[in-house]
């Protein structure tokens, strides 16, 4: 019997080839995982009539952990995002997105190491919308004390457990005094429980400017849902783009790890895209499972392959295919054994 059973959600477009490359690397790390594959995304519509079949939900509920490839959400009219549905079904209230500068990727800054903690279930991003009339649409921005308190507490606890120094609250409480004001008040209340962790707050527009001027000043950011969706992509751009941006959606006892980039359907089947974002999400998953040695082994090998530049994908100046890049990481792990 395998030590860990993980739901694999390949997604669509380039998702299946990315996830197979990542599975190859994780399996080669020596960790004992049984993968159970389930469907999600646009490809499910014809077969199941939904982006997120019940059998997929049931499998995740059983295993409590999943690794997810990219999916596409229809723009405008159509079905609600499968990602949003997953977060609601499993109450995955904490979206954790690191933005750490990879040394071999040349960027204008010497150091960036930011952890974003995005509230994942509330705010206008929850898409509670309706038509007031044929010409007026309305979206509700719902912020609650329990939702705000628990994401702040999650962030401070993570900071304490991982040796972080400061947690910032990102908000627009100067304008949205009730909703963002409540979020900020909850943050300040939580901060009192962690006197050893410095805290501060910053208005979201100023935070955007400060991130592009001096990102090294930030350590941990706590954000409402919509601001978090936007600023985490900004942070990804600072450290190399979405091709290296991992993410985790975490609740009490359940977690889904995924890249944040799209499914790139125009590249589907070409084995062209960089699987690093899903791979680094897989590394986060291994650490969540307590497999630190395997996670560190993969991370070290990936950095070595990127540094050599012989077997990297087109987005970082190479010609290697998705599976060739993955195999180079596997070979590097074996060479160092």
Residue, then its C-alpha position, 0 to 999 in steps of 0.5 A: x500500500x502506497x504511503x500517500x494517495x494523491x488525486x491527479x487532475x491533469x486539466x485540459x490543453x497542455x495540462x495532461x502533458x505537463x502533469x505527466x512530466x511532473x509525475x515522472x519527476x516526483x516518482x523519480x524522487x523516491x517518494x511513495x505515491x499512488x496517483x488517482x486520475x480524475x477529470x476537470x475542466x472544459x473537456x468534461x462538459x460533453x461527457x458530464x455536463x459540468x466542469x467539475x464532475x461529482x466523481x472528481x469531488x468524491x475522489x478529492x474528498x477521499x484523498x484530501x490532497x490533489x495536484x491540479x493542471x491548468x484549466x480554462x474558464x469561459x469568459x463572460x457567459x457560461x459555466x462558473x470556474x471549476x477552481x472557484x467551485x473547488x474552493x467553495x466545496x472544500x472550503x479551501x480558504x487559504x490560497x498560498x502563492x510564493x514569489x521567490x527569485x530563482x537565482x539562475x533567472x536574471x531579474x533586475x532585483x537581487x532578492x525577492x522572497x514573498x509569500x502571498x496569503x489570499x483569502x479564497x472564498x469571499x469578496x467580489x471574486x466569489x462571483x455572487x452576481x445578478x442582473x438588476x435590469x437589462x442594462x445593470x449588472x451587480x456583484x456583491x462584495x461580501x467580507x466576513x469577520x470569520x473569513x478575514x480572521x482565519x486567513x490572517x491567523x493562517x498567515x501569521x501562524x505560517x510566518x511564525x512556523x517558518x521564521x518570517x519577520x513581517x506580515x502585511x495586510x493589503x486593503x482599500x479600507x480608505x475607500x471601502x470602509x466597511x468591507x475592507x475595513x472589516x478585513x483590516x480590523x480582523x487582521x489587526x486583532x489577529x496580529x495581537x496574538x503574535x507579538x514576535x511577528x511584525x505587522x503592517x498594512x498598506x493600501x492596495x494601489x500603493x502596494x502595487x507601486x512598491x512591489x515594482x519599485x522595491x519588492x525586497x521590502x515585503x515578506x508576507x502579504x495577506x490579501x482579500x480575494x480579488x486583490x490577491x488574484x491580481x497582485x499574485x500575478x504581479x509578483x509572479x512577473x517579478x520573479x520570472x513569470x507564470x511559468x514558475x509560479x506555484x500555488x496551493x489552496x488549503x483548508x482544514x485537512x484538505x489541499x489542492x496544489x496547482x499552477x496559476x497559468x492557463x491551459x495554453x490550448x494552442x500548444x496542446x500536444x506539442x510538448x512545448x510548455x514549461x512544466x515548472x509551475x506545476x512541478x514547484x506546486x508539486x514540491x509544495x505538495x511534498x512538503x505539505x505531505x511531510x516529504x521534505x527530503x524528496x522536495x529538496x532533491x527535486x528543487x536542487x535538481x531543477x535549479x541545476x538543470x536551469x543553471x546549465x541551460x542545456x535542456x530548458x524550454x523555449x520560454x527560458x531560451x532553450x529548445x527542450x520539450x516538456x518531457x525532455x526538461x523533466x527527464x533532465x531533472x530526473x537524470x540530475x537527481x540520479x547523478x547526484x545520488 
